[in-house]
Amino acid sequence: MSRPRADRPTRPLNSIESNPIIYSSLPVNLISLVISIHSLLWKAYYFLNGQGIAPWTI
């Protein structure tokens, strides 16, 4: 069993180095979130336009 060296402090568990997978997938999650919000906004826009309501009057 390898112990951590005394001259280097142990990193906290939520650091980027200990969780590279989570932090490397963050941009992908952000892009998919933006795309889903954008598509939801366009669906609401077309739905309101289909009802004859302009979206800027709300």
C-alpha positions in Angstrom: 0.0 0.0 0.0 1.4 3.4 -1.0 1.0 6.1 1.5 0.8 9.8 0.4 4.1 11.6 0.8 4.5 13.9 3.8 5.8 16.8 1.7 2.7 16.9 -0.5 -0.7 17.6 1.1 -3.5 15.4 0.1 -6.0 17.0 -2.2 -9.7 17.4 -1.3 -12.1 14.9 -2.9 -13.9 17.5 -5.0 -10.8 18.7 -6.8 -10.5 18.7 -10.6 -7.5 16.3 -10.5 -9.4 13.6 -8.5 -12.5 13.8 -10.7 -11.3 14.2 -14.3 -14.3 12.5 -15.9 -16.9 14.7 -14.3 -15.0 17.9 -15.2 -14.2 16.8 -18.7 -17.9 16.1 -19.4 -19.0 19.5 -18.0 -18.7 21.3 -21.4 -20.7 18.5 -23.1 -23.4 18.8 -20.4 -23.5 22.5 -20.7 -23.8 22.4 -24.5 -26.7 19.8 -24.3 -28.4 21.9 -21.7 -28.2 25.0 -23.9 -29.5 23.1 -26.9 -32.4 21.7 -24.9 -33.3 25.1 -23.5 -33.1 26.6 -27.0 -35.4 24.0 -28.5 -37.8 24.4 -25.6 -37.9 28.2 -26.3 -38.5 27.6 -30.0 -41.3 25.1 -29.3 -43.0 27.7 -27.0 -42.5 30.4 -29.7 -44.1 28.3 -32.4 -46.9 27.2 -30.1 -47.7 30.8 -29.1 -47.5 31.9 -32.8 -49.8 29.0 -33.7 -52.4 30.3 -31.2 -52.1 33.8 -32.8 -50.3 35.3 -29.8 -47.1 37.3 -30.4 -44.4 36.2 -27.9 -43.3 39.8 -27.2 -46.8 40.7 -25.9 -46.4 38.4 -22.9 
